[in-house]
Amino acid sequence: MSKFIKDISGETPNFETYLYVKDFISRYQLNIEIISKALKAQVIEVDTILKFHDNNESKKKSHFEMTYTSIIKLDEKVKDKNIVQKIVLCDVQKEVFPEIEKALLSLLHISGYPNVKFLKKVDFEDLYNKKFN
């Protein structure tokens, strides 16, 4: 598997917003989106997109987003779409998510929010089973 950060962004428009966000960053939520596309036979590009943002109506917001790309080559024996789906949505994510989480936390910390932690661990196996079983 090859993997890399395709895009990473942290935006805090001004000092007032920074001070406001620093006080209310505990309201921010982490959203995860997974998009995949076939590149060629048995090769798939998997984009894991993380967005850390505030869903409140406040105009003072910071925005943090990262797209992490994994390129996987499937064994030629793997033909079943359900197996491919589990590999993309579960197996790949379990392998790469610790790196993704570390990179996003680094972005947050160097953006001026050193105390941010993700307390809840993402259980991709459980999420997959709830959605498809």
C-alpha positions in Angstrom: 0.0 0.0 0.0 1.2 3.5 -0.8 -0.2 6.4 1.3 0.2 10.1 1.4 -1.5 13.4 2.5 -3.2 14.7 -0.7 -4.5 17.9 0.9 -4.4 19.5 4.3 -5.9 22.8 5.4 -6.3 24.8 8.6 -8.1 28.1 8.5 -8.6 30.6 11.3 -9.4 34.0 9.7 -8.3 36.4 12.5 -7.3 36.8 16.1 -10.9 37.3 17.4 -11.9 34.0 15.8 -8.8 32.3 17.2 -9.7 33.4 20.8 -13.4 32.4 20.3 -12.5 29.0 18.9 -9.9 28.4 21.6 -12.7 28.7 24.2 -15.2 26.6 22.3 -13.2 24.0 20.4 -14.7 21.3 22.6 -17.9 21.7 20.5 -16.0 20.8 17.3 -16.8 17.4 15.8 -14.8 15.1 13.6 -16.5 13.9 10.4 -15.0 11.1 8.3 -15.8 10.5 4.7 -14.4 7.6 2.6 -14.3 7.8 -1.2 -12.8 5.2 -3.5 -12.2 4.8 -7.2 -10.7 2.1 -9.3 -7.5 3.2 -11.0 -6.8 0.1 -13.0 -7.4 -3.6 -12.6 -7.1 -4.5 -8.9 -5.7 -1.1 -8.0 -7.9 1.3 -5.9 -7.4 4.8 -4.7 -9.0 5.4 -1.3 -9.5 8.9 0.0 -10.2 9.3 3.7 -11.4 12.8 4.3 -11.4 14.2 7.8 -13.2 17.5 8.7 -12.9 19.0 12.2 -15.5 21.7 12.5 -18.2 23.4 14.5 -21.8 22.8 13.4 -23.1 25.8 15.4 -24.3 29.0 13.7 -21.5 31.2 15.0 -19.7 33.2 12.4 -16.4 32.8 14.3 -15.2 29.5 13.2 -12.0 27.7 12.3 -12.0 25.0 9.7 -9.6 22.0 9.5 -9.7 19.4 6.8 -7.4 16.7 5.5 -7.6 14.2 2.6 -5.4 11.2 3.1 -4.9 8.9 0.1 -4.1 5.2 0.1 -3.4 3.3 -3.0 -4.1 -0.4 -2.6 -3.5 -3.4 -4.9 -5.9 -6.2 -4.4 -5.0 -9.8 -4.8 -6.2 -11.1 -8.2 -8.4 -13.6 -6.4 -10.5 -10.9 -4.9 -13.5 -10.4 -7.1 -16.4 -10.1 -4.7 -17.7 -6.5 -4.4 -18.6 -7.1 -0.7 -15.0 -8.2 0.1 -13.6 -5.2 -1.7 -16.0 -2.9 0.1 -14.9 -4.3 3.5 -11.2 -3.9 2.5 -11.8 -0.2 1.6 -14.1 0.8 4.4 -12.7 -1.2 7.2 -9.3 -2.9 6.7 -7.5 0.0 5.0 -9.0 2.5 7.5 -7.9 0.4 10.5 -4.3 0.4 9.2 -4.0 4.1 8.2 -6.2 5.9 10.7 -3.6 6.2 13.4 -1.3 8.1 11.0 -4.2 10.2 9.8 -5.3 11.1 13.3 -1.7 12.0 14.3 -1.4 14.3 11.2 -4.7 16.1 11.9 -3.8 16.5 15.6 -0.4 18.0 14.6 -2.2 20.4 12.3 -4.5 21.5 15.2 -1.6 21.8 17.7 0.6 24.0 15.4 -2.5 26.0 14.5 -2.7 27.2 18.1 -4.9 24.6 19.7 -2.3 22.4 21.6 -4.8 20.8 24.0 -7.1 19.2 21.4 -7.4 15.4 21.8 -9.7 12.9 20.1 -11.0 11.0 23.1 -13.2 8.6 21.2 -11.5 6.0 19.1 -13.1 5.2 15.7 -14.0 1.5 15.5 -14.2 0.9 11.7 -15.1 -2.8 12.2 -18.1 -1.9 14.3 -19.2 0.9 11.9 -18.9 -1.4 8.9 -20.8 -4.2 10.7 -23.6 -1.8 11.7 -24.0 -0.5 8.2 -23.7 -3.7 6.1 -24.6 -6.6 8.4 
